[in-house]
Amino acid sequence: MNTPLPDASFDQLFRNARTHNHFSDRQVDDATLHALYDLLKWGPTSANSSPARFVFLKSEQAKKKLGPALAEGNLTKTLATPVVVIVAYDMAFYDQLPKLFPHTDARSWFTGNDALIQTTAFRNGTLQGAYLIMAARSLGLDCGPMSGFDNSKVDAAFFANTTVKSNFLINLGYGDNKDLYPRNTRLTFEEACRIE
């Protein structure tokens, strides 16, 4: 576990991985989606809270249901994507803590504390969305994460009368490289970091 991965793995996960706007017609089967979740679920979250909830939209009907919530610039590409993932978070995540964090009464930390619930659910659900991206890349899939949509419309269409709220979307499939934009730069270590 303490041995670095082969250098090619860093290319696949980070250096050569790109945000895709267009995908091939190759479908993503359900077994791959199960494998994807079975990887990402191991990423750490506060008190193992695991607040993220994922809805994998594969059918044309499900994607059309999402359509009214999408910004105009995201509509065509998203409807054409093999899978659209709604990355969401459950505001009642703490009800699962007796199972997920059984060695103490972690549920009581959150009960009645709306600010802590919101912060924990959003932060850790977002982390789990990032784990999904890395797990997808490790399985040979490409991702197009995006904001560009109306959360309230997504919540009304997919999470009405639940404690789940949408966070962001990820278009998922096997990327088509022909329309990739040139790679943008990133901040240097000196611009983004300091060691104290």
N, C-alpha and C positions, 0 to 999 in steps of 0.2 A: 504493500500500500504506500510505502514511502519512496517508491521509485518513480521518477518523472515518466509521463507517457511518451511514446515515440513522437518525434518532431512532426510527422505527418498528421498526428492527431490534433496538434495545435493549429495546423492549417485548416483542417476540417471544421474545428469548433470556433476558431477566432479569425485567423489571418486571411483566409480565403473565403470565409463564409460571408454572404451578402444578404441584404434585405431585398427580397424579390417582390416585384410587382406583377409578374406574369409566370404562369406555370404550364408545364406540359399537360397533355390529356391523361397521363398515367394516373390511375386512381390510387388512393391510399386505402388499404383494406382495414377492416375492423381489428384484425389481429395486431397490426402495426400500431393502431391507436391504443390498444390495451398495453402493448409493450412500452409505448411512450409514457403512459401514466405510471406503469410499474417501475420506470426509471425515475421520473421526476418526483414521485412521492417520497423518495428518500432524502431529498434536500432538507436542510434544517429550517425549522420555524420556531418562533418563541413558544416555549413549553409544549413543543410538538403539536401546536394548535391546528395546523393544516387547514386554514380557513378557505383556501381556494376551491372553487367549484368550476368545472369545465363542461361546456356544451359543445359538442362536435357536430357542426352542421354539414351534412353530406348531401342530403336530398335537395333537389331543385325547389321543392315546396318550402323547406326550412330556410334556404337562402333567400327566397322571395319574401318570406316573413321578416327577415332582417332588413331587406331593401329599403323600406321607408325611413329607417334610422340612419342610413349611411349618407355621408357628405357626397355631393355630386361627383367629385373627383375620385371617390373610392368605389362607386357603385358598380361600374362595368367590370373592373378587375376582380372585385370581391365575388360577384355572382358567377364569374368564370373559374374561380378557384376550386380545386378538388374538395378541400375541407376548410371551413372557417371555424376557428375556435373562439368561443366567447369565454374569456378569462374573467371570472367573477369571484366574489367572496361572500361568505355566509356570515351575517351579523350575529347569528346564534351559534357560531363555531364552538363556543365554550361548553355547550351541552354535550359535546363529544369528548371533553377533557377527562372525565372519569375513565374512559377507555384508552385515550391517547397518552395521558400523563397521570397514571393511576397511583403513584407513590405519595401524592399529597392532594389536598382538596383545591386544585387549581381553578375549578369552576367558580369558587367563591371570590377569587380575585377579580372576576369580571362582572358578576351579577350586580346589576344596578349601577355600574360605572360605564355610562354610555361613551364618554370620551376615550376611555381605555379600550373599550370594545371596538370603536371606530378605528382608532390608531392601529391596534393590533391586527384587525381583520384586513385593513387596506395594505399595511406594510407587508405583512406576511403573505397575503394573497398575491401581491405584486411580485415578491420574491419567487413564489411558486410559478408564476407566469414566466419569469426569466428561466427558471429551471426547465420549464417545458421547451423553451427555445433551444437550450443546450442539449436536452435529451433528444429533441427532434433532429438536430444537426448530427448527433452521435449515431442516429439510426439512418442517416443518409437523406433526410428530408430537408427541405428549405422552408424558410419562414418569411412572412411579411407582416411584422407587428405594426399596429396602427391605432391611433386615436380617432380622428376624423369621423365621428358618429355621435348620435344623440343618446346618451346613456339612459335617459328617462324613457325613450321609446323602446330601447332594447329591454329594459326592465319590465315595461308594460307588456311587451310581446312574449317574453320568455320566463319572467320571474314574478308575474302578478300573484299577489297574495302569499308571497314567501318572504323569507328573511335574507334572500340572496340579492346582491346588487352587482351589476356589470362593472368591470374595470377597464379592460381594453380588448382588442380583437387581434387575432393572429391568422393570417392566410397561410395555409399549410399545404405542401405538396412537393413535387419535384420541379425545381425552378427551371425556367427557360431563360438562358443567359443572353439571348440576342438583344434584349432591350435594357440591359443593366446600365445605369448611369456610371460615369467614372467614380472610382472610390474616393470618398471625401477623407480629408486628413483627420487626425485625432490630436488631442492635446498631448504634449510631451509630459514626461514624468515631472519635470521641473515646473510646468504650468499647472499641473493638477494635484501634485503631491508634495508632502514634506516629511522628513524623518526627524523626529525629536528624541 
